[in-house]
Amino acid sequence: MDTADTGPANGAATKDEQRREELREKIAASEARLEERSLGDYAREARDTATGFVREHPIATVGAALALGVVLAAIIPGPGRRLTKRVGHQVSDRATALAAIAAEMGIAYGSSLMGAASSAARTGQDKLEDLGDSLGDSARNVRREASHRAAKASDSAASLKRNVGRKAGRAARDIRARIS
């Protein structure tokens, strides 16, 4: 009796095999892409990543540079200790110099950031001072103009009062003259 496996178990095995084949194709494609990349591509990617990190986290970068300088200075023997090999001494001198340069760069960068912040604060303060002066000048001009208009209105009211008083006096005199 020959029974062919056409049931659900065979269908599941076929799907699993298809999935495995798809995964193999994806792995082969990614390996091909990786082989096409050169060392320069990796270097550019590392440079861009490092530059982006420094721009996003400048204070953390300065702190890390200082910490690295301290660690390297502690690990590398100082000038009072002699190294047995001349090459080791040259490497330690260069590493110490590099650590010192990194620390100085970190300090300079931090100082530059502090200077820029201080300059921005001064600029903002100057602009606020100019705005205050401008508002004060405008308020004085408005007050002067209001005072001038009030004085003009007062003069007009006094002149109107005199004219009305004169005309009322004349009218009263004319009425008396007609009655008598």
MIKE-234836 format. One record per atom (N, C-alpha, C): residue in three letters; x, y, z; atom name. Coordinates in Angstrom, 2 decimals. Layout:
REM MIKE-234836
    aa         X         Y         Z   at
   ALA         X         Y         Z   CA
...
//
This chain:
REM MIKE-234836
    aa         X         Y         Z   at
   MET      0.80     -1.18      0.00    N
   MET      0.00      0.00      0.00   CA
   MET      0.85      1.24      0.00    C
   ASP      0.70      2.04     -1.02    N
   ASP      1.49      3.26     -1.16   CA
   ASP      0.61      4.44     -0.78    C
   THR      1.00      5.10      0.31    N
   THR      0.21      6.26      0.73   CA
   THR      1.06      7.49      0.57    C
   ALA      0.58      8.44     -0.15    N
   ALA      1.29      9.70     -0.37   CA
   ALA      0.91     10.67      0.74    C
   ASP      1.91     11.40      1.25    N
   ASP      1.65     12.40      2.29   CA
   ASP      1.16     13.67      1.64    C
   THR     -0.12     13.84      1.67    N
   THR     -0.70     15.06      1.12   CA
   THR     -1.48     15.81      2.18    C
   GLY     -1.32     15.40      3.42    N
   GLY     -2.08     15.99      4.52   CA
   GLY     -1.45     17.28      5.00    C
   PRO     -1.95     17.78      6.15    N
   PRO     -1.49     19.04      6.70   CA
   PRO     -0.02     19.03      7.09    C
   ALA      0.53     17.91      7.48    N
   ALA      1.94     17.86      7.89   CA
   ALA      2.84     18.17      6.71    C
   ASN      2.52     17.68      5.56    N
   ASN      3.33     17.92      4.37   CA
   ASN      3.24     19.39      3.96    C
   GLY      2.08     20.02      4.10    N
   GLY      1.90     21.43      3.75   CA
   GLY      2.73     22.32      4.67    C
   ALA      2.79     21.99      5.97    N
   ALA      3.58     22.77      6.92   CA
   ALA      5.06     22.63      6.62    C
   ALA      5.49     21.44      6.23    N
   ALA      6.90     21.22      5.90   CA
   ALA      7.29     22.03      4.67    C
   THR      6.39     22.14      3.71    N
   THR      6.67     22.91      2.50   CA
   THR      6.81     24.39      2.83    C
   LYS      5.94     24.91      3.70    N
   LYS      6.02     26.31      4.10   CA
   LYS      7.32     26.59      4.85    C
   ASP      7.70     25.68      5.74    N
   ASP      8.95     25.86      6.47   CA
   ASP     10.14     25.88      5.52    C
   GLU     10.09     25.01      4.54    N
   GLU     11.18     24.95      3.57   CA
   GLU     11.24     26.25      2.74    C
   GLN     10.08     26.80      2.40    N
   GLN     10.03     28.07      1.66   CA
   GLN     10.62     29.20      2.50    C
   ARG     10.27     29.21      3.76    N
   ARG     10.79     30.25      4.65   CA
   ARG     12.31     30.13      4.77    C
   ARG     12.79     28.92      4.91    N
   ARG     14.24     28.71      5.00   CA
   ARG     14.94     29.21      3.73    C
   GLU     14.33     28.93      2.61    N
   GLU     14.92     29.34      1.33   CA
   GLU     14.93     30.87      1.23    C
   GLU     13.84     31.54      1.68    N
   GLU     13.80     33.00      1.68   CA
   GLU     14.88     33.58      2.58    C
   LEU     15.06     32.97      3.74    N
   LEU     16.10     33.44      4.66   CA
   LEU     17.49     33.24      4.05    C
   ARG     17.71     32.12      3.39    N
   ARG     19.01     31.87      2.74   CA
   ARG     19.28     32.95      1.67    C
   GLU     18.25     33.30      0.90    N
   GLU     18.40     34.33     -0.14   CA
   GLU     18.72     35.70      0.48    C
   LYS     18.03     36.02      1.58    N
   LYS     18.29     37.30      2.25   CA
   LYS     19.71     37.34      2.81    C
   ILE     20.15     36.24      3.38    N
   ILE     21.51     36.18      3.93   CA
   ILE     22.53     36.33      2.81    C
   ALA     22.30     35.66      1.70    N
   ALA     23.23     35.76      0.57   CA
   ALA     23.28     37.19      0.03    C
   ALA     22.12     37.84     -0.05    N
   ALA     22.08     39.22     -0.56   CA
   ALA     22.82     40.16      0.39    C
   SER     22.63     40.00      1.71    N
   SER     23.33     40.89      2.65   CA
   SER     24.82     40.63      2.65    C
   GLU     25.24     39.36      2.48    N
   GLU     26.67     39.06      2.39   CA
   GLU     27.27     39.71      1.14    C
   ALA     26.53     39.71      0.06    N
   ALA     27.02     40.34     -1.18   CA
   ALA     27.16     41.85     -0.97    C
   ARG     26.19     42.47     -0.29    N
   ARG     26.28     43.91     -0.02   CA
   ARG     27.49     44.21      0.86    C
   LEU     27.72     43.38      1.86    N
   LEU     28.86     43.61      2.75   CA
   LEU     30.18     43.46      2.02    C
   GLU     30.26     42.53      1.08    N
   GLU     31.49     42.34      0.31   CA
   GLU     31.76     43.54     -0.59    C
   GLU     30.70     44.20     -1.07    N
   GLU     30.85     45.34     -1.95   CA
   GLU     31.35     46.58     -1.22    C
   ARG     31.11     46.66      0.07    N
   ARG     31.53     47.84      0.85   CA
   ARG     33.04     47.82      1.04    C
   SER     33.63     48.98      0.93    N
   SER     35.08     49.09      1.10   CA
   SER     35.40     49.61      2.50    C
   LEU     36.67     49.61      2.80    N
   LEU     37.12     50.12      4.08   CA
   LEU     36.80     51.62      4.19    C
   GLY     36.87     52.31      3.08    N
   GLY     36.54     53.74      3.05   CA
   GLY     35.08     54.00      3.43    C
   ASP     34.19     53.10      2.99    N
   ASP     32.77     53.24      3.35   CA
   ASP     32.59     53.12      4.86    C
   TYR     33.26     52.14      5.45    N
   TYR     33.17     51.97      6.90   CA
   TYR     33.76     53.19      7.63    C
   ALA     34.85     53.71      7.11    N
   ALA     35.49     54.87      7.74   CA
   ALA     34.58     56.09      7.65    C
   ARG     33.96     56.32      6.49    N
   ARG     33.03     57.45      6.34   CA
   ARG     31.84     57.31      7.28    C
   GLU     31.32     56.10      7.38    N
   GLU     30.18     55.87      8.27   CA
   GLU     30.57     56.12      9.73    C
   ALA     31.76     55.67     10.11    N
   ALA     32.23     55.91     11.48   CA
   ALA     32.44     57.40     11.73    C
   ARG     33.00     58.10     10.74    N
   ARG     33.21     59.55     10.88   CA
   ARG     31.89     60.29     11.04    C
   ASP     30.92     59.96     10.20    N
   ASP     29.62     60.62     10.27   CA
   ASP     28.93     60.33     11.60    C
   THR     29.03     59.11     12.07    N
   THR     28.42     58.76     13.36   CA
   THR     29.08     59.53     14.49    C
   ALA     30.41     59.59     14.48    N
   ALA     31.13     60.31     15.54   CA
   ALA     30.84     61.80     15.49    C
   THR     30.80     62.37     14.32    N
   THR     30.51     63.80     14.18   CA
   THR     29.09     64.10     14.67    C
   GLY     28.16     63.26     14.31    N
   GLY     26.78     63.45     14.77   CA
   GLY     26.68     63.37     16.28    C
   PHE     27.40     62.42     16.88    N
   PHE     27.36     62.28     18.34   CA
   PHE     27.95     63.52     19.01    C
   VAL     29.06     64.02     18.48    N
   VAL     29.70     65.20     19.08   CA
   VAL     28.77     66.41     18.97    C
   ARG     28.07     66.55     17.86    N
   ARG     27.15     67.69     17.71   CA
   ARG     25.94     67.57     18.63    C
   GLU     25.46     66.35     18.84    N
   GLU     24.29     66.16     19.70   CA
   GLU     24.65     66.22     21.18    C
   HIS     25.87     65.81     21.54    N
   HIS     26.27     65.72     22.95   CA
   HIS     27.64     66.37     23.17    C
   PRO     27.75     67.72     23.03    N
   PRO     29.08     68.34     23.15   CA
   PRO     29.65     68.25     24.57    C
   ILE     28.83     68.40     25.58    N
   ILE     29.34     68.36     26.95   CA
   ILE     29.81     66.96     27.31    C
   ALA     29.06     65.95     26.89    N
   ALA     29.46     64.57     27.15   CA
   ALA     30.78     64.27     26.44    C
   THR     30.97     64.82     25.26    N
   THR     32.21     64.59     24.52   CA
   THR     33.40     65.21     25.25    C
   VAL     33.22     66.44     25.74    N
   VAL     34.30     67.10     26.48   CA
   VAL     34.62     66.30     27.74    C
   GLY     33.59     65.86     28.44    N
   GLY     33.80     65.06     29.66   CA
   GLY     34.53     63.76     29.36    C
   ALA     34.14     63.11     28.28    N
   ALA     34.80     61.85     27.89   CA
   ALA     36.26     62.09     27.53    C
   ALA     36.54     63.19     26.84    N
   ALA     37.94     63.49     26.48   CA
   ALA     38.77     63.73     27.73    C
   LEU     38.20     64.46     28.69    N
   LEU     38.92     64.69     29.94   CA
   LEU     39.14     63.38     30.69    C
   ALA     38.10     62.54     30.76    N
   ALA     38.23     61.26     31.46   CA
   ALA     39.27     60.38     30.77    C
   LEU     39.25     60.34     29.46    N
   LEU     40.24     59.54     28.73   CA
   LEU     41.65     60.05     29.00    C
   GLY     41.83     61.36     29.04    N
   GLY     43.14     61.93     29.34   CA
   GLY     43.61     61.54     30.73    C
   VAL     42.70     61.58     31.70    N
   VAL     43.06     61.20     33.07   CA
   VAL     43.42     59.72     33.13    C
   VAL     42.62     58.87     32.49    N
   VAL     42.88     57.42     32.52   CA
   VAL     44.21     57.10     31.84    C
   LEU     44.45     57.70     30.68    N
   LEU     45.70     57.43     29.98   CA
   LEU     46.90     57.94     30.78    C
   ALA     46.77     59.08     31.41    N
   ALA     47.86     59.60     32.23   CA
   ALA     48.12     58.71     33.43    C
   ALA     47.08     58.08     33.98    N
   ALA     47.26     57.19     35.13   CA
   ALA     47.86     55.84     34.72    C
   ILE     47.46     55.36     33.54    N
   ILE     47.94     54.04     33.10   CA
   ILE     49.38     54.11     32.59    C
   ILE     49.69     55.13     31.85    N
   ILE     51.01     55.24     31.24   CA
   ILE     51.98     55.76     32.28    C
   PRO     53.11     55.08     32.42    N
   PRO     54.08     55.51     33.43   CA
   PRO     54.59     56.93     33.15    C
   GLY     54.80     57.66     34.23    N
   GLY     55.29     59.02     34.13   CA
   GLY     56.77     59.08     33.86    C
   PRO     57.34     60.30     33.76    N
   PRO     58.75     60.45     33.43   CA
   PRO     59.69     59.95     34.55    C
   GLY     59.21     59.79     35.77    N
   GLY     60.06     59.32     36.87   CA
   GLY     60.36     57.84     36.80    C
   ARG     59.57     57.07     36.06    N
   ARG     59.76     55.62     35.95   CA
   ARG     60.40     55.30     34.61    C
   ARG     61.30     54.36     34.64    N
   ARG     61.98     54.00     33.39   CA
   ARG     61.35     52.75     32.80    C
   LEU     61.15     52.79     31.51    N
   LEU     60.66     51.61     30.81   CA
   LEU     61.86     50.81     30.32    C
   THR     61.66     49.53     30.24    N
   THR     62.77     48.67     29.84   CA
   THR     63.04     48.76     28.34    C
   LYS     62.05     49.10     27.59    N
   LYS     62.25     49.16     26.14   CA
   LYS     62.09     50.60     25.66    C
   ARG     62.95     50.97     24.76    N
   ARG     62.90     52.32     24.21   CA
   ARG     61.60     52.56     23.44    C
   VAL     61.12     51.56     22.73    N
   VAL     59.88     51.69     21.96   CA
   VAL     58.72     51.95     22.91    C
   GLY     58.68     51.24     24.01    N
   GLY     57.61     51.43     24.99   CA
   GLY     57.63     52.85     25.53    C
   HIS     58.84     53.39     25.74    N
   HIS     58.96     54.75     26.25   CA
   HIS     58.43     55.75     25.22    C
   GLN     58.78     55.53     23.95    N
   GLN     58.29     56.44     22.90   CA
   GLN     56.76     56.36     22.77    C
   VAL     56.22     55.16     22.86    N
   VAL     54.77     55.00     22.77   CA
   VAL     54.10     55.70     23.94    C
   SER     54.67     55.54     25.13    N
   SER     54.04     56.17     26.30   CA
   SER     54.13     57.70     26.20    C
   ASP     55.26     58.20     25.70    N
   ASP     55.37     59.65     25.52   CA
   ASP     54.33     60.17     24.52    C
   ARG     54.18     59.45     23.43    N
   ARG     53.21     59.87     22.43   CA
   ARG     51.78     59.75     22.96    C
   ALA     51.50     58.68     23.68    N
   ALA     50.15     58.51     24.23   CA
   ALA     49.86     59.60     25.26    C
   THR     50.86     59.93     26.08    N
   THR     50.68     61.00     27.06   CA
   THR     50.45     62.33     26.35    C
   ALA     51.23     62.57     25.31    N
   ALA     51.06     63.80     24.55   CA
   ALA     49.68     63.86     23.90    C
   LEU     49.23     62.73     23.34    N
   LEU     47.91     62.68     22.73   CA
   LEU     46.83     62.89     23.78    C
   ALA     47.01     62.30     24.95    N
   ALA     46.03     62.48     26.03   CA
   ALA     45.98     63.95     26.46    C
   ALA     47.15     64.58     26.55    N
   ALA     47.20     65.98     26.92   CA
   ALA     46.53     66.85     25.85    C
   ILE     46.77     66.52     24.59    N
   ILE     46.15     67.27     23.50   CA
   ILE     44.63     67.09     23.53    C
   ALA     44.18     65.86     23.76    N
   ALA     42.73     65.61     23.83   CA
   ALA     42.12     66.38     24.98    C
   ALA     42.80     66.39     26.12    N
   ALA     42.29     67.14     27.27   CA
   ALA     42.25     68.64     26.96    C
   GLU     43.31     69.15     26.34    N
   GLU     43.35     70.58     25.99   CA
   GLU     42.26     70.92     24.97    C
   MET     42.03     70.03     24.01    N
   MET     40.98     70.27     23.03   CA
   MET     39.61     70.28     23.72    C
   GLY     39.41     69.36     24.64    N
   GLY     38.15     69.33     25.38   CA
   GLY     37.96     70.60     26.17    C
   ILE     39.01     71.05     26.83    N
   ILE     38.92     72.29     27.62   CA
   ILE     38.68     73.48     26.70    C
   ALA     39.39     73.52     25.57    N
   ALA     39.21     74.63     24.62   CA
   ALA     37.79     74.64     24.06    C
   TYR     37.26     73.46     23.75    N
   TYR     35.91     73.37     23.22   CA
   TYR     34.90     73.83     24.27    C
   GLY     35.08     73.38     25.50    N
   GLY     34.20     73.81     26.59   CA
   GLY     34.29     75.31     26.81    C
   SER     35.50     75.84     26.77    N
   SER     35.70     77.27     26.94   CA
   SER     35.03     78.04     25.80    C
   SER     35.14     77.52     24.59    N
   SER     34.50     78.13     23.44   CA
   SER     32.98     78.15     23.61    C
   LEU     32.42     77.03     24.10    N
   LEU     30.98     76.98     24.33   CA
   LEU     30.57     77.99     25.40    C
   MET     31.35     78.09     26.46    N
   MET     31.04     79.04     27.53   CA
   MET     31.13     80.48     26.99    C
   GLY     32.14     80.77     26.18    N
   GLY     32.28     82.10     25.59   CA
   GLY     31.10     82.43     24.68    C
   ALA     30.67     81.46     23.89    N
   ALA     29.53     81.69     23.00   CA
   ALA     28.26     81.94     23.81    C
   ALA     28.08     81.18     24.88    N
   ALA     26.89     81.38     25.72   CA
   ALA     26.94     82.76     26.39    C
   SER     28.11     83.15     26.85    N
   SER     28.26     84.46     27.48   CA
   SER     27.99     85.58     26.48    C
   SER     28.50     85.42     25.28    N
   SER     28.28     86.42     24.23   CA
   SER     26.80     86.52     23.88    C
   ALA     26.13     85.38     23.80    N
   ALA     24.70     85.38     23.49   CA
   ALA     23.92     86.06     24.61    C
   ALA     24.34     85.83     25.85    N
   ALA     23.66     86.47     26.99   CA
   ALA     23.84     87.99     26.93    C
   ARG     25.07     88.43     26.64    N
   ARG     25.32     89.87     26.54   CA
   ARG     24.51     90.49     25.40    C
   THR     24.45     89.81     24.27    N
   THR     23.69     90.31     23.13   CA
   THR     22.20     90.43     23.49    C
   GLY     21.68     89.42     24.15    N
   GLY     20.28     89.46     24.58   CA
   GLY     20.03     90.58     25.57    C
   GLN     20.96     90.77     26.48    N
   GLN     20.83     91.85     27.47   CA
   GLN     20.84     93.21     26.77    C
   ASP     21.73     93.37     25.81    N
   ASP     21.80     94.64     25.06   CA
   ASP     20.49     94.89     24.31    C
   LYS     19.95     93.85     23.70    N
   LYS     18.70     94.01     22.95   CA
   LYS     17.56     94.37     23.88    C
   LEU     17.52     93.74     25.05    N
   LEU     16.47     94.08     26.02   CA
   LEU     16.63     95.53     26.49    C
   GLU     17.87     95.95     26.69    N
   GLU     18.12     97.33     27.11   CA
   GLU     17.66     98.31     26.02    C
   ASP     17.98     97.99     24.76    N
   ASP     17.54     98.84     23.64   CA
   ASP     16.02     98.88     23.55    C
   LEU     15.38     97.73     23.75    N
   LEU     13.92     97.68     23.72   CA
   LEU     13.33     98.52     24.84    C
   GLY     13.91     98.44     26.04    N
   GLY     13.44     99.26     27.17   CA
   GLY     13.58    100.74     26.88    C
   ASP     14.72    101.12     26.31    N
   ASP     14.92    102.54     25.94   CA
   ASP     13.89    102.98     24.91    C
   SER     13.65    102.15     23.93    N
   SER     12.69    102.48     22.88   CA
   SER     11.28    102.62     23.46    C
   LEU     10.91    101.70     24.34    N
   LEU      9.58    101.79     24.97   CA
   LEU      9.48    103.04     25.84    C
   GLY     10.55    103.38     26.57    N
   GLY     10.56    104.58     27.39   CA
   GLY     10.41    105.83     26.54    C
   ASP     11.14    105.88     25.42    N
   ASP     11.03    107.03     24.51   CA
   ASP      9.61    107.15     23.95    C
   SER      9.04    106.01     23.56    N
   SER      7.67    106.03     23.03   CA
   SER      6.69    106.50     24.10    C
   ALA      6.84    106.03     25.32    N
   ALA      5.94    106.43     26.41   CA
   ALA      6.06    107.93     26.67    C
   ARG      7.28    108.48     26.65    N
   ARG      7.46    109.91     26.85   CA
   ARG      6.82    110.71     25.72    C
   ASN      6.96    110.22     24.49    N
   ASN      6.33    110.90     23.35   CA
   ASN      4.81    110.90     23.47    C
   VAL      4.24    109.76     23.87    N
   VAL      2.79    109.67     24.03   CA
   VAL      2.34    110.63     25.14    C
   ARG      3.07    110.65     26.26    N
   ARG      2.71    111.54     27.37   CA
   ARG      2.79    113.01     26.93    C
   ARG      3.86    113.36     26.20    N
   ARG      4.03    114.73     25.72   CA
   ARG      2.89    115.11     24.77    C
   GLU      2.55    114.20     23.87    N
   GLU      1.47    114.45     22.91   CA
   GLU      0.13    114.59     23.64    C
   ALA     -0.11    113.74     24.62    N
   ALA     -1.36    113.81     25.39   CA
   ALA     -1.43    115.12     26.17    C
   SER     -0.32    115.52     26.74    N
   SER     -0.28    116.78     27.49   CA
   SER     -0.53    117.96     26.57    C
   HIS      0.06    117.91     25.40    N
   HIS     -0.13    118.99     24.42   CA
   HIS     -1.60    119.07     23.99    C
   ARG     -2.21    117.92     23.71    N
   ARG     -3.61    117.91     23.28   CA
   ARG     -4.53    118.36     24.42    C
   ALA     -4.21    117.95     25.67    N
   ALA     -5.03    118.38     26.81   CA
   ALA     -4.93    119.89     26.97    C
   ALA     -3.72    120.44     26.83    N
   ALA     -3.55    121.90     26.95   CA
   ALA     -4.31    122.61     25.83    C
   LYS     -4.26    122.06     24.63    N
   LYS     -4.97    122.66     23.49   CA
   LYS     -6.47    122.61     23.73    C
   ALA     -6.98    121.46     24.25    N
   ALA     -8.41    121.35     24.55   CA
   ALA     -8.81    122.32     25.65    C
   SER     -7.95    122.48     26.66    N
   SER     -8.23    123.42     27.76   CA
   SER     -8.29    124.84     27.22    C
   ASP     -7.36    125.22     26.35    N
   ASP     -7.36    126.55     25.75   CA
   ASP     -8.63    126.76     24.92    C
   SER     -9.00    125.73     24.15    N
   SER    -10.22    125.83     23.32   CA
   SER    -11.44    125.99     24.21    C
   ALA    -11.51    125.25     25.33    N
   ALA    -12.65    125.34     26.25   CA
   ALA    -12.70    126.73     26.88    C
   ALA    -11.54    127.28     27.28    N
   ALA    -11.51    128.62     27.88   CA
   ALA    -11.95    129.67     26.86    C
   SER    -11.47    129.52     25.62    N
   SER    -11.85    130.47     24.56   CA
   SER    -13.35    130.36     24.30    C
   LEU    -13.89    129.16     24.25    N
   LEU    -15.32    128.95     24.03   CA
   LEU    -16.13    129.55     25.18    C
   LYS    -15.63    129.36     26.41    N
   LYS    -16.31    129.92     27.59   CA
   LYS    -16.37    131.45     27.49    C
   ARG    -15.25    132.07     27.11    N
   ARG    -15.23    133.54     26.97   CA
   ARG    -16.21    134.00     25.90    C
   ASN    -16.16    133.31     24.76    N
   ASN    -17.05    133.69     23.65   CA
   ASN    -18.51    133.52     24.04    C
   VAL    -18.86    132.43     24.69    N
   VAL    -20.24    132.18     25.10   CA
   VAL    -20.65    133.21     26.14    C
   GLY    -19.75    133.52     27.10    N
   GLY    -20.05    134.52     28.13   CA
   GLY    -20.29    135.89     27.51    C
   ARG    -19.45    136.26     26.57    N
   ARG    -19.59    137.54     25.89   CA
   ARG    -20.92    137.61     25.14    C
   LYS    -21.22    136.57     24.39    N
   LYS    -22.46    136.55     23.61   CA
   LYS    -23.67    136.52     24.54    C
   ALA    -23.59    135.82     25.65    N
   ALA    -24.71    135.77     26.60   CA
   ALA    -24.91    137.14     27.24    C
   GLY    -23.80    137.82     27.59    N
   GLY    -23.89    139.17     28.17   CA
   GLY    -24.52    140.14     27.19    C
   ARG    -24.11    140.07     25.92    N
   ARG    -24.65    140.96     24.91   CA
   ARG    -26.14    140.68     24.70    C
   ALA    -26.48    139.38     24.66    N
   ALA    -27.89    139.03     24.47   CA
   ALA    -28.72    139.52     25.66    C
   ALA    -28.22    139.42     26.89    N
   ALA    -28.95    139.90     28.07   CA
   ALA    -29.10    141.41     28.01    C
   ARG    -28.04    142.11     27.59    N
   ARG    -28.10    143.57     27.47   CA
   ARG    -29.13    143.99     26.42    C
   ASP    -29.17    143.26     25.29    N
   ASP    -30.13    143.58     24.24   CA
   ASP    -31.55    143.35     24.73    C
   ILE    -31.79    142.29     25.48    N
   ILE    -33.13    141.98     26.00   CA
   ILE    -33.54    143.06     27.00    C
   ARG    -32.65    143.51     27.86    N
   ARG    -32.97    144.56     28.84   CA
   ARG    -33.30    145.88     28.11    C
   ALA    -32.51    146.12     27.06    N
   ALA    -32.72    147.37     26.34   CA
   ALA    -34.09    147.33     25.65    C
   ARG    -34.54    146.26     25.20    N
   ARG    -35.81    146.15     24.51   CA
   ARG    -36.96    146.23     25.53    C
   ILE    -36.74    145.72     26.69    N
   ILE    -37.79    145.74     27.71   CA
   ILE    -37.91    147.15     28.28    C
   SER    -36.88    147.84     28.40    N
   SER    -37.02    149.15     29.03   CA
   SER    -37.32    150.25     28.09    C
//
